[in-house]
Amino acid sequence: MVSTIAFVSVTTGLDVFMMWQCGIFPSASSFNTVGMRLLSYNMTTDQYVNTTITRFVTVVAYNQMVISTSTGKPLVVDQNPVQKVYAQLPDGLVTLLSVTDLRVGFKLFQPLSQTWVSITNIQYQNSGIHTMYDVYTSAPGNYIANGYLDPLKDGPH
């Protein structure tokens, strides 16, 4: 679950993808349409693909993690061990890793720049009310949010 979908790369519609590239970030409500196409990245073939939103769910979480990287763009997620991201471990191994297992020094993949960026800080917020968005998409089941690849989710698509 990501807290902000406003940074998703969209490839159709009102050319929100171009707006995103220019630093103009539409509101999350712009992305809650089943059938909307998003930019995705296939980690197996190392290619960009278009994917389609099959389900969009707004969820309230009572905790969150703010994962800061060397790029300055944080990845904000809830502290749910089911939520996974592509991570590169210090030994170079690339794996899908639970967000709760991430550590400073691990790296996250940014498909738009084709780079692995170091995690510099992880802030845990164990209270509050945080609006999160679960976005389910067609194959390969992921999408790009705030520059990071949000992988396939468990649950009905």
Buried (B, 14 or more C-beta within 10 A) or exposed (E): BBBBBBBBBBBBBEEBBEBBEEEEBBEBEBBBEEEBBBBBBBBEEEEBBEBBBBEBBEEEBEBBBBBBBEBEBBBBBBBBEEBBBBBBEEEEEEEEBBBBEBEEEBBBBBBBEEEBBBBBEBEEBEEEEBEBBBBBBBEBBBBBBBBBBBBBBEEEE
